[in-house]
Amino acid sequence: MQYPPTHLVVMGVAGSGKSTLAAALSKQLGWSCAEADEFHPAANIAKMSQGVPLQDEDRWPWLREIRDWMTGKSREGQSTVLTCSALKKTYRQLLSEAEGRVLFLHLDGGADLIGQRMQGREGHFMPPTLLPSQLATLEPLGQEELDAGSIRLDISRSPEELVAAVVRALDLPSGQAPLAS
């Protein structure tokens, strides 16, 4: 089966396990991996480091950079795995403008578990105090997005279980990148 370049956007609030799952998927599939945090301008990182939530006007240029990166990878015939909070449907719509097939993997779980994970992180600029604002902003995947192939994943499952569930649900060829169409 041939696939166009595919971009798996591992989404959810801070502390949900995006980096862990993205790294595991990248290794399993042999796809390029990127952290959306790498695309933030210094001003955004400074705001979040000070506990100030980002506003939409802070996010749009960041999201366009991510979209353009995915498009560049598609043009090279490469599939990717990317972490990005993608909290609002409008953000996901912008990311979906990238060339290739863009699917969202929503890491979903309770605030208590996520809060515990955030408390245990070291060296991350996102403080646990911003979790409530992220949860308030989060618009979970809608039925239309789920029907288009995006999936919701329970963060209480192990990374290995989640990788297997993604590969199975999306019918991905484990260990090799999709062929360019």
Secondary structure, DSSP 8 states (H G I E B T S, - for coil): -----EEEEEE-STTSSHHHHHHHHHHHHT-EEEEGGGG--HHHHHHHHTT----HHHHHHHHHHHHHHHHHHHHTT--EEEE----SHHHHHHHTTSSSEEEEEEEE--HHHHHHHHHH--S-SS-GGGHHHHHHH-----HHHHHTT-EEEETTS-HHHHHHHHHHHTT--TTS-----
